[in-house]
């Protein structure tokens, strides 16, 4: 009789822990994507187009589901050579 009670207490705690861990992972990915994106912008402003291109591509590849990947795609398209 005691086991169902324990399970009803432990299950919500386990779910809360899983959610907390997954949100930290998301936050870490967002932070890393932001840092790489901001570095790419800096490199672009400094005239280092090739390094900026690499960093934008890194954001897109490593963090495709972040808002920073969308911004990196836009930054990358700005770096593409103009078509005649």
Secondary structure by P-SEA (a helix, b strand, c coil): caaaaaaaaaaaaaaaaaaaaaaaaaaaaaaaaaaaaaaaaaaaaacaaaaaaaaaaaaaacccccaaaaaaaaaaaaaccccc
